[in-house]
Amino acid sequence: MARRFRGYLPVVVDIETSGFNPRQNAVLEIAAVITRMDDQGQLTLASTHARHVKPFPGAKLEASALSFNKIDPFHPFRLAVDERDALQEIFQPIRVAVRENGCTRAILVGHNPAFDIAFLNAAVERAGVKKNPFHPFGTFDTATLSGLAYGQTVLAKAVQAAGMDWDNDEAHSAVYDAEQTARLFCGIVNRWQYLQSLTIRESP
């Protein structure tokens, strides 16, 4: 794994929020899918870690965002925790996986990941969390990769173009979107590796 991605461990992240401004709007859900490489060199999903998050004090909660992701930030059954606790719980297994894979850092994989990395970094700063395992700005973008591989950039359409099912009723939950994005990412990486092997075998 460390050799495949220059010392980075791909971790797929999806964050559901109360708006589009990482400084003003709250992180409401965060999910991270750690990837691993099997004995055949195929990239696959290793584990998923997720938390519901309480809005930070003074956060703006946009009605349009909450209507879109169908999250009630104050529902008691969410069992939400503060940002700091959520980040620590998500980061701990990622740090372990980084060490076990001989990597130096995790790299965030996302569908249009500029959104997720901005909210992640803002939450880390607010919560005063030390030792963020993620590269501060480097990302892998599955929207770009799926545009190349399948001619689709919308997550639902890219997943379907890759031959996987998509459930609109489950969409826009952090866990569902992160796991679907992880399957898409792994599929593209493995497809590229297969095409490379064909090229090598066909070389004179």
C-alpha positions as CSV (number, residue, x, y, z in Angstrom):
1,M,0.0,0.0,0.0
2,A,2.8,2.5,0.9
3,R,4.5,1.9,-2.4
4,R,1.2,2.2,-4.4
5,F,0.3,5.7,-3.2
6,R,3.7,7.2,-2.3
7,G,3.3,6.6,1.4
8,Y,-0.3,7.7,1.6
9,L,-3.2,5.6,2.9
10,P,-6.4,6.3,1.0
11,V,-9.3,6.9,3.4
12,V,-12.7,7.8,1.9
13,V,-14.5,10.5,3.8
14,D,-18.0,11.9,3.5
15,I,-19.3,14.8,5.6
16,E,-22.9,15.9,6.0
17,T,-23.3,19.5,7.1
18,S,-25.7,22.3,7.8
19,G,-24.6,24.4,4.8
20,F,-21.7,25.2,2.5
21,N,-19.5,27.5,4.7
22,P,-17.0,25.4,6.7
23,R,-16.4,28.3,9.1
24,Q,-20.1,29.0,9.8
25,N,-21.9,25.8,9.2
26,A,-21.8,22.7,11.3
27,V,-20.5,19.2,10.6
28,L,-23.5,16.9,11.4
29,E,-22.2,13.5,10.3
30,I,-18.8,12.2,9.4
31,A,-17.9,8.8,8.0
32,A,-14.5,7.4,7.0
33,V,-13.8,4.2,5.1
34,I,-10.3,2.9,5.5
35,T,-9.0,0.9,2.5
36,R,-6.6,-2.0,2.4
37,M,-4.7,-4.0,-0.2
38,D,-5.4,-7.8,-0.4
39,D,-2.9,-10.5,-1.2
40,Q,-3.6,-10.1,-4.9
41,G,-2.8,-6.4,-4.8
42,Q,-6.5,-5.5,-5.1
43,L,-7.7,-2.4,-3.2
44,T,-10.8,-3.1,-1.1
45,L,-12.7,-1.7,1.9
46,A,-11.3,-2.5,5.3
47,S,-13.5,-0.8,7.9
48,T,-16.0,2.1,8.3
49,H,-16.0,4.5,11.2
50,A,-18.8,7.1,11.6
51,R,-20.2,9.5,14.1
52,H,-23.2,11.9,14.4
53,V,-21.9,15.3,15.5
54,K,-23.4,18.0,17.6
55,P,-23.5,21.5,16.0
56,F,-20.7,23.7,17.5
57,P,-21.9,26.7,19.5
58,G,-23.1,29.5,17.2
59,A,-23.2,27.3,14.1
60,K,-25.6,28.4,11.3
61,L,-28.1,25.7,10.4
62,E,-29.4,26.3,6.9
63,A,-33.0,25.0,6.4
64,S,-32.2,24.1,2.8
65,A,-29.2,21.9,3.8
66,L,-31.2,20.1,6.5
67,S,-34.0,19.5,4.1
68,F,-31.6,18.0,1.6
69,N,-29.8,15.7,3.9
70,K,-32.8,15.0,6.1
71,I,-30.9,15.5,9.4
72,D,-32.5,16.8,12.5
73,P,-29.4,18.1,14.4
74,F,-31.1,17.9,17.8
75,H,-32.9,14.6,17.5
76,P,-32.1,12.6,20.7
77,F,-31.7,9.3,18.9
78,R,-28.8,10.6,16.8
79,L,-26.6,10.0,19.9
80,A,-24.4,12.9,18.6
81,V,-21.1,13.8,20.2
82,D,-19.1,17.0,20.2
83,E,-16.7,17.7,17.3
84,R,-13.6,16.9,19.3
85,D,-14.9,13.5,20.5
86,A,-16.1,12.7,17.0
87,L,-12.8,13.5,15.3
88,Q,-10.8,11.6,17.9
89,E,-12.9,8.5,17.5
90,I,-12.6,8.7,13.7
91,F,-8.9,9.6,13.7
92,Q,-7.7,6.8,16.1
93,P,-8.3,3.8,13.8
94,I,-7.0,5.8,10.9
95,R,-3.7,6.5,12.7
96,V,-3.4,2.8,13.5
97,A,-4.1,1.8,9.8
98,V,-1.5,4.3,8.6
99,R,1.2,2.7,10.9
100,E,0.1,-0.9,10.0
101,N,0.4,-0.1,6.3
102,G,3.8,1.5,6.6
103,C,2.4,4.8,5.4
104,T,3.3,8.3,6.5
105,R,-0.2,9.9,6.4
106,A,-3.7,9.3,5.3
107,I,-5.0,11.1,2.2
108,L,-8.7,12.0,1.9
109,V,-10.6,10.4,-0.9
110,G,-13.9,12.0,-1.7
111,H,-16.4,12.9,-4.4
112,N,-15.6,16.6,-5.0
113,P,-13.3,16.4,-1.9
114,A,-12.6,20.1,-1.6
115,F,-15.8,20.4,0.3
116,D,-15.0,17.6,2.8
117,I,-11.4,18.6,3.4
118,A,-12.4,22.2,4.0
119,F,-15.0,21.1,6.6
120,L,-12.6,18.6,8.2
121,N,-9.8,21.1,8.5
122,A,-12.2,23.7,10.0
123,A,-13.5,21.2,12.6
124,V,-10.0,20.1,13.5
125,E,-9.0,23.8,14.1
126,R,-12.1,24.5,16.1
127,A,-11.7,21.4,18.3
128,G,-8.0,21.9,18.8
129,V,-7.3,18.3,17.7
130,K,-3.6,17.5,17.5
131,K,-2.0,15.0,15.1
132,N,-4.5,15.1,12.3
133,P,-3.6,12.0,10.3
134,F,-4.7,13.5,6.9
135,H,-2.6,15.4,4.5
136,P,-3.8,19.0,5.0
137,F,-4.7,19.7,1.4
138,G,-3.9,16.7,-0.9
139,T,-6.9,14.7,-2.0
140,F,-8.1,12.1,-4.5
141,D,-11.2,13.1,-6.3
142,T,-13.6,10.3,-7.5
143,A,-15.6,12.8,-9.5
144,T,-12.5,13.4,-11.7
145,L,-11.5,9.7,-11.7
146,S,-15.0,8.5,-12.6
147,G,-15.3,11.1,-15.3
148,L,-12.2,9.5,-16.9
149,A,-13.2,5.9,-16.3
150,Y,-16.9,6.0,-16.9
151,G,-17.8,9.4,-18.4
152,Q,-19.9,10.2,-15.3
153,T,-19.2,12.8,-12.6
154,V,-22.4,12.6,-10.5
155,L,-21.8,10.1,-7.8
156,A,-25.1,8.2,-8.3
157,K,-24.5,7.9,-12.1
158,A,-20.9,7.0,-11.7
159,V,-21.7,4.2,-9.2
160,Q,-24.3,2.8,-11.6
161,A,-21.9,3.1,-14.6
162,A,-19.5,1.0,-12.6
163,G,-22.1,-1.7,-12.3
164,M,-23.1,-1.1,-8.7
165,D,-26.6,-0.4,-7.2
166,W,-27.6,3.0,-6.0
167,D,-30.4,3.5,-3.5
168,N,-31.8,7.1,-3.5
169,D,-33.4,6.5,-0.1
170,E,-30.1,5.8,1.5
171,A,-28.2,8.6,-0.3
172,H,-26.9,11.6,1.6
173,S,-26.2,9.7,4.8
174,A,-22.4,10.0,5.5
175,V,-22.0,6.2,5.8
176,Y,-23.8,5.3,2.6
177,D,-22.1,7.9,0.5
178,A,-18.7,7.1,1.9
179,E,-19.0,3.4,1.3
180,Q,-20.3,3.8,-2.2
181,T,-17.5,6.3,-3.0
182,A,-15.0,3.8,-1.5
183,R,-16.3,1.0,-3.7
184,L,-16.1,3.3,-6.7
185,F,-12.6,4.4,-5.9
186,C,-11.4,0.9,-5.3
187,G,-13.0,-0.3,-8.6
188,I,-11.3,2.4,-10.6
189,V,-7.9,1.7,-9.0
190,N,-8.2,-2.0,-9.6
191,R,-9.5,-1.5,-13.2
192,W,-6.4,0.6,-13.9
193,Q,-4.1,-2.1,-12.5
194,Y,-5.8,-4.7,-14.7
195,L,-5.4,-2.5,-17.8
196,Q,-1.7,-2.0,-16.9
197,S,-1.2,-5.8,-16.6
198,L,-2.7,-6.3,-20.0
199,T,-0.4,-3.7,-21.5
200,I,2.7,-5.4,-19.9
201,R,1.6,-8.8,-21.2
202,E,1.0,-7.5,-24.7
203,S,4.4,-5.6,-24.9
204,P,6.9,-7.1,-27.4
